[in-house]
């Protein structure tokens, strides 16, 4: 039986690449095993990389500078998460302000501005070289911003092989994208973050090669989503028009629908909506919520009838008490790296299975999967 050193390098690199799908843990472990495996894994151990803070990003870029000359890491999957940065303002900042004088409050704001400027400069110093490095090989990208808005991420060059993009929060790079930067983009998943922004980010509308689109955390206030989706699909944007065409179809009339050239290859749309926790301001009902899912389901039925090859899944999932969006987004990204379906579920039952956590006492009940936060 041949020893490990007798197995061709090409085979070892293929094995190591297939093993390094967990964001870097396996790659680091291999590098520490022995001099032989450190040498064999020099490039393939960077197959997937997950960084969870600015400090980790800086340390990673520093470690790359220490790599031997001629060794170029081949990063195909990248996750950047900044959910626990110390620069984030407290969620209940009003409690801090309430104990301050006007003068102290002003000093606090000025210090925040200085800290943010310093953080931004450090971030750009690392993120731009990193994206430049991964540009030729990157296939999936996940970016998580939670309270550092907007994240000053910029794409310095084209990412010709990027096929899947997911993000949470406000990301500067995705506000006004250049279509030529992401020519191969096929799947986009984002969490709806701000009702002031368009319901469909510019990067979605500009990606004509898109085949899969998922929008998560849609709330009762997102009443513009129906019109936005209808617009990019080239179908009527009002329920009145949709229902009229349903009636025409039921009476035997033929309704020809020409798909919009905006997203001509779109095959699947998933809308994950979260109902309000109960009661509006002063006890009033959330009037808008009652129409969100039914309206989208009408659109889904219309598209399945008149647009061949397009399927829309609209589902409402009640907030889950022990759920973390950054964690879910990262897990979905890692599942995709490992060949799984990730967030691209076929049915609401599939979604319910992804929502089960070991510490949830209701996971064994029929209603356990109905909670999602």
PyMOL commands that set and color helices and strands:
alter all, ss='L'
color gray80, all
select helices_A, chain A and resi 4-6+9-19+25-33+35-40+44-46+54-65+93-98+102-134+172-174+179-182+202-205+225-233+239-250+281-283+289-306+325-337+348-354+368-370
alter helices_A, ss='H'
color red, helices_A
select strands_A, chain A and resi 48-51+77-82+140-145+164-168+187-191+212-218+268-273+311-316
alter strands_A, ss='S'
color yellow, strands_A
deselect
rebuild
show_as cartoon
